[in-house]
Amino acid sequence: MLFDYEVLRLIWWALLGVLLVGFAVTDGFDMGTAALLPAVARTDGQRRQVINTEGPVWEGNQVWFILGGGAIFAAWPALYAVSFSGFYLAMFLILVALIIRPVAFKFRSKRPEPAWRARWDAALCFSGVVPALIFGVAVGNVLQGVPFHFDDTLRPFYTGSFFALLNPFALLCGLVSLAMLILHGATWLQIKADGEPAERARRYGMIAALVVIVLFAVGGFWVAQLDGYRIVGDLDPNGPSNPLRKEVVLEAGLWMNNFAKWPLLWLVPVVGFGGAVLALLGLATRIGTLSFLGSKLSVAGIITTVGAAMFPIILPSSTDPGHSLTVWDGSSSHYTLGIMLIATVLLLPIVLLYTAWVYKVLWGKVSERDVNEEMY
């Protein structure tokens, strides 16, 4: 192999972060736009206008979600087994919401009755709010530790419940996620829509930007008080993927250790805050490209802050901290990671080039007068 096991694990940890950020940056504005639909569009023509801003691109944006799930399954099988089974009901709600969205796109215009279309508009709003909220709730629970452990055969056991996920800190993270994606959707409408929907989106986006700034700061102070996880002793970065071969301790404030150890990491949350400020400035001055750039930076910075704080922990266990999954003991084999990296190097540029071409071809504002009954 071109890279040793340690380097491959680091590469795939970084690639997992890239895929998650890619999903949030692309499909995130779809969710934010759907969440804003009832608030920014008052007439049927305006609603069809808003829907058509995302109608041509949402399917391609969801490729990042599929890629992220596939990467977790293949590169981090233990993480996939614990998180997808432990968060089963939460994942089920997310999938239901993501399935409802294309159904609403297809069926909304099949009948002209206002009540029929209003129900599908509500379904679209649901498809935006629920995933945005639950993704944040999941991150909040990960930061607090997930109740799971392994037996001697590395069979995982999850001992939590769905309603236990809805704790105060996790709900705060859910609100950060929801506000962040509503801001992203508002900035998207600034560059893709015009008229009253764009103006209303601008006002709601400014509120969302302020909420992101405040709640992200509150979350940071809260995280500094949470019990963080730290590996005690040496852990071989090239060793076998066995999470039972280490000792982990809990201590308040440990999630801030990486920022003290590598001060340059403070640039990551600064990007999260700065992006929200930039988006607010762009919305206030009606510069759509500036606001959209700012919201993208904010999304990337906020998500990356979590990964920077937790490294090398990927999924901490609150039941038995020593069973927590890390970059060094939760991955697939050296050979598997190497083959996957080759496939990614060959195929990911094609995905990026095709995505860029699609956005170039479909660029431009969507006006209410451009929308007719045959469109979404």
CORBELJO-V320074 format. One record per backbone hydrogen bond with DSSP energy under -1.0 kcal/mol. CO is the residue of the C=O (numbers start at 1). NH is the residue of the N-H. If there is no record, write none. Layout:
BEGIN
((CO;NH) (CO;NH))
END
This chain:
BEGIN
((4;8) (5;9) (6;10) (7;11) (8;12) (9;13) (10;14) (11;15) (12;16) (13;17) (14;18) (15;19) (16;20) (17;21) (18;22) (19;23) (20;24) (21;25) (22;26) (23;27) (27;31) (28;32) (29;33) (30;34) (31;35) (32;36) (36;39) (36;40) (37;41) (43;47) (44;48) (45;49) (46;50) (47;51) (48;52) (50;53) (51;54) (51;55) (54;57) (54;58) (57;61) (58;62) (60;63) (61;64) (62;66) (63;67) (64;68) (65;69) (66;70) (67;71) (68;72) (69;73) (70;74) (71;75) (72;76) (75;332) (76;80) (77;81) (78;82) (79;83) (80;84) (82;86) (83;87) (85;88) (87;91) (88;92) (89;93) (90;94) (91;95) (92;96) (93;97) (94;98) (95;99) (96;100) (97;101) (99;103) (100;104) (101;105) (102;106) (103;107) (104;108) (107;110) (113;117) (114;118) (115;119) (116;120) (117;121) (118;122) (119;123) (120;124) (121;125) (122;126) (123;127) (125;129) (126;130) (128;132) (129;133) (130;134) (131;135) (132;136) (133;137) (134;138) (135;139) (136;140) (137;141) (138;142) (139;143) (140;144) (141;145) (146;148) (146;318) (147;159) (149;157) (151;154) (155;151) (157;149) (162;165) (165;167) (167;171) (168;172) (169;173) (170;174) (171;175) (172;176) (173;177) (174;178) (175;179) (176;180) (177;181) (178;182) (179;183) (180;184) (181;185) (182;186) (183;187) (184;188) (185;189) (186;190) (187;191) (188;192) (189;193) (192;366) (195;199) (196;200) (197;201) (198;202) (199;203) (200;204) (201;205) (202;206) (203;207) (204;208) (205;209) (206;210) (207;211) (208;212) (209;213) (210;214) (211;215) (212;216) (213;217) (214;218) (215;219) (216;220) (217;221) (218;222) (219;223) (220;224) (222;225) (226;253) (228;251) (230;249) (236;239) (240;242) (242;245) (247;232) (249;230) (251;228) (251;254) (253;256) (254;257) (256;260) (257;261) (258;262) (262;265) (263;266) (264;267) (265;268) (266;270) (267;271) (268;272) (269;273) (270;274) (271;275) (272;276) (273;277) (274;278) (275;279) (276;280) (277;281) (278;282) (279;283) (280;284) (281;285) (282;287) (287;291) (288;292) (289;293) (290;294) (291;295) (292;296) (293;297) (294;298) (295;299) (296;300) (297;301) (298;302) (299;303) (300;304) (301;305) (302;306) (303;307) (304;308) (305;309) (306;310) (307;311) (310;313) (312;327) (315;325) (316;146) (320;323) (321;324) (325;314) (325;315) (326;330) (333;337) (334;338) (335;339) (336;340) (337;341) (338;342) (339;343) (340;344) (341;345) (342;346) (343;347) (344;348) (347;351) (348;352) (349;353) (350;354) (351;355) (352;356) (353;357) (354;358) (355;359) (356;360) (357;361) (358;362) (368;371) (372;375))
END
